[in-house]
């Protein structure tokens, strides 16, 4: 009978995981076969396809920065890849995350004949951010049971999951301050926010005023926003219709 099999992958990988290479970086895989009956065993067309995934490959940031410092305008950074062995090298999904920098604008005030002039440089920084709600949530919604409910949290907020999780993308060398504004209020409702699951350390939101959620956040720093509503309303008040908009703002610190 002729038996064809290609089921050697698991045993070969197990051997390679613990193999000590020789002086030429080769690993020799022993192969043994036996038969319980008399006859001739023939082995042919043996092929081994070995794929190695070296990801992630990280570039030396010092070398990249040095190359950029000595370049002008649009620059192509050469990346050389080589292999000492025989085979194919496939490169895909190449990503280059650049944190950017800052930029300056020259502002000059002068008389018509330039006999008197004042020149200043204005440097601007990018104070971006990304925000993510919990799964299946796209807005902030407080759902109180009664007109006097206390410590009401937004739907899907938990002690370990903020109602919004933020990541700072403030590149250029400056940190950012992050603040929140509420565009509506009810005298019988207090809304508290904080960047940690600790209400007592939080701040009350004030109508049409930006209130700091957190400060001094550097590039790629993550932080969350937790919120609580406290109700002390009469049953005749419109507490159950309270649904303000929340505006979020990031500003360069000490700019």
Secondary structure as GFF3:
##gff-version 3
##sequence-region A 1 255
A	DSSP	alpha_helix	9	18	.	.	.	ID=ss1
A	DSSP	alpha_helix	61	69	.	.	.	ID=ss2
A	DSSP	beta_strand	103	110	.	.	.	ID=ss3
A	DSSP	beta_strand	117	124	.	.	.	ID=ss4
A	DSSP	beta_strand	128	133	.	.	.	ID=ss5
A	DSSP	beta_strand	164	169	.	.	.	ID=ss6
A	DSSP	beta_strand	176	182	.	.	.	ID=ss7
A	DSSP	beta_strand	189	194	.	.	.	ID=ss8
A	DSSP	three_ten_helix	199	201	.	.	.	ID=ss9
A	DSSP	beta_strand	203	204	.	.	.	ID=ss10
A	DSSP	beta_strand	211	217	.	.	.	ID=ss11
A	DSSP	beta_strand	222	231	.	.	.	ID=ss12
A	DSSP	three_ten_helix	239	241	.	.	.	ID=ss13
A	DSSP	beta_strand	246	252	.	.	.	ID=ss14
###
